[in-house]
Amino acid sequence: MLALVRQHTAVSVPISLGASNVPIIGKGRTYDTLEIRERKCTVIIENSSGNKWTYKVGKVRFLSRNSYFINQEFVYECGAFILNQSVNSTILGKPIFTAGYDGLSFTIINITTPGVHSLSGHGTYSLWVEFKNSQGVFTIENVTYITVISDYPNAWETFFKNLFGRSDNPYSANMVSREGNKVKVDISNMPSPLSLRYVEILVDISLIR
C-alpha cells in the first residue's frame, strides 16, 4: 500500500483462502474470509477555531478460522497493518503519522471497492490494488484534537502512546486516552500544525481460475 501511495501504481496479489493444511501441524483445514469494508474507521481532526474534519475510511480484512490456533484477523486500516486476536490487537505496520517539534503529519488512506465486498471459504483469489486519487498535502493550523474510532482501539492507543511518548517530540503519552472504541489525542495545551494528505485506494477481489 505504501508503494501505491508514493508511486501511484497498481499491483495484483494472489491470496489463498482455506489452505488445505494448517501451517506446521499439517492437518486441519482452515476456513478463511477476505473482505473489504467501507467507511468502518473514522478519523476526526479538530482545531482551536472550532473547525472539524471528518474522514470515514474503509479497510481490508483477512480472517482465518481453524480448530488448532486462536482465530486471528489481519487488517489494513487507515494506513496501519493490524493483527487482531480475540480482545487484543497490535499494529504490525505503522500508519503514516509523524510527530516532531515542527508539528504533525498524517496520511489518511481510504479503501474502496467497485466489486465484491466479501468472500469466504476456499480457493485462490487475486487482490487487485490500485491508486485512485489524492487530495495532495494541506496544512491544518492549531490542531487540538485527533480522534480515531476503530474496531481495534487497543492497537491505535498503543501506537499513539508510543509515538507521543518519544523524546524527539514535545508531546506526552498522557495526551492519549481511550474510551470504548474511541482513541483521542488531546494536544489542546499546545496546538500544532498538521500536514494532512488524503489518499483513496481502489481494491477489488477476483477468483484466479
Secondary structure in CASP SS format (residue, H / E / C, confidence):
PFRMAT SS
TARGET T0000
AUTHOR 0000-0000-0000
METHOD secondary structure of the structure
MODEL  1
M C 1.00
L H 1.00
A H 1.00
L H 1.00
V H 1.00
R H 1.00
Q H 1.00
H C 1.00
T C 1.00
A E 1.00
V E 1.00
S E 1.00
V E 1.00
P E 1.00
I E 1.00
S E 1.00
L E 1.00
G C 1.00
A C 1.00
S C 1.00
N C 1.00
V C 1.00
P C 1.00
I C 1.00
I C 1.00
G C 1.00
K C 1.00
G C 1.00
R C 1.00
T C 1.00
Y E 1.00
D E 1.00
T E 1.00
L E 1.00
E E 1.00
I E 1.00
R E 1.00
E E 1.00
R E 1.00
K E 1.00
C E 1.00
T E 1.00
V E 1.00
I E 1.00
I E 1.00
E E 1.00
N E 1.00
S C 1.00
S C 1.00
G C 1.00
N C 1.00
K E 1.00
W E 1.00
T E 1.00
Y E 1.00
K E 1.00
V E 1.00
G E 1.00
K E 1.00
V E 1.00
R E 1.00
F E 1.00
L E 1.00
S E 1.00
R E 1.00
N C 1.00
S C 1.00
Y C 1.00
F C 1.00
I C 1.00
N C 1.00
Q E 1.00
E E 1.00
F E 1.00
V E 1.00
Y E 1.00
E E 1.00
C C 1.00
G C 1.00
A E 1.00
F E 1.00
I E 1.00
L E 1.00
N E 1.00
Q E 1.00
S C 1.00
V C 1.00
N E 1.00
S E 1.00
T E 1.00
I E 1.00
L E 1.00
G E 1.00
K C 1.00
P C 1.00
I C 1.00
F E 1.00
T E 1.00
A E 1.00
G E 1.00
Y C 1.00
D C 1.00
G E 1.00
L E 1.00
S E 1.00
F E 1.00
T E 1.00
I E 1.00
I E 1.00
N E 1.00
I E 1.00
T E 1.00
T C 1.00
P C 1.00
G C 1.00
V C 1.00
H C 1.00
S E 1.00
L E 1.00
S E 1.00
G E 1.00
H C 1.00
G E 1.00
T E 1.00
Y E 1.00
S E 1.00
L E 1.00
W E 1.00
V E 1.00
E E 1.00
F E 1.00
K E 1.00
N E 1.00
S E 1.00
Q E 1.00
G E 1.00
V E 1.00
F E 1.00
T E 1.00
I E 1.00
E E 1.00
N E 1.00
V E 1.00
T E 1.00
Y E 1.00
I E 1.00
T E 1.00
V E 1.00
I E 1.00
S C 1.00
D C 1.00
Y C 1.00
P H 1.00
N H 1.00
A H 1.00
W H 1.00
E H 1.00
T H 1.00
F H 1.00
F H 1.00
K H 1.00
N H 1.00
L H 1.00
F H 1.00
G C 1.00
R C 1.00
S C 1.00
D C 1.00
N C 1.00
P C 1.00
Y C 1.00
S C 1.00
A H 1.00
N H 1.00
M H 1.00
V E 1.00
S E 1.00
R E 1.00
E E 1.00
G C 1.00
N C 1.00
K E 1.00
V E 1.00
K E 1.00
V E 1.00
D E 1.00
I C 1.00
S C 1.00
N C 1.00
M C 1.00
P C 1.00
S E 1.00
P E 1.00
L E 1.00
S E 1.00
L E 1.00
R E 1.00
Y E 1.00
V E 1.00
E E 1.00
I E 1.00
L E 1.00
V E 1.00
D E 1.00
I E 1.00
S E 1.00
L E 1.00
I C 1.00
R C 1.00
END
